[in-house]
């Protein structure tokens, strides 16, 4: 877990503990009102964070270079000296100087970019 993820988890835990403490000292009707308002605010913040994450389009860069040879033998096997990505890849990709990839007896071989 990264430092930023630990910070978010810690702040979330503190917020839950604070709300639990507040709810303990309120009447049921008042706690229900506070919970409704807090839920609405958290929902709007979560929606905004999700949209912001989608719009940021941040992607890293991947560079694969000077790899060694690979051989796949048998049905369902896969020899890869390049880049195999599952799903969409955001950002730049560069595959350069890859070695030979061989497939025998029904295997697959990849020396460049293979999108699954």
Secondary structure by P-SEA (a helix, b strand, c coil): ccaaaaaaaaaaaaaaaaaaaaaaaccaaaaaaaaaaaaaaaaaaaaaaaaaaaaccbbbbbbbcbbbbbbbccccbbbbcbbbbccccccbbbbccccbbbbccccccccccccc
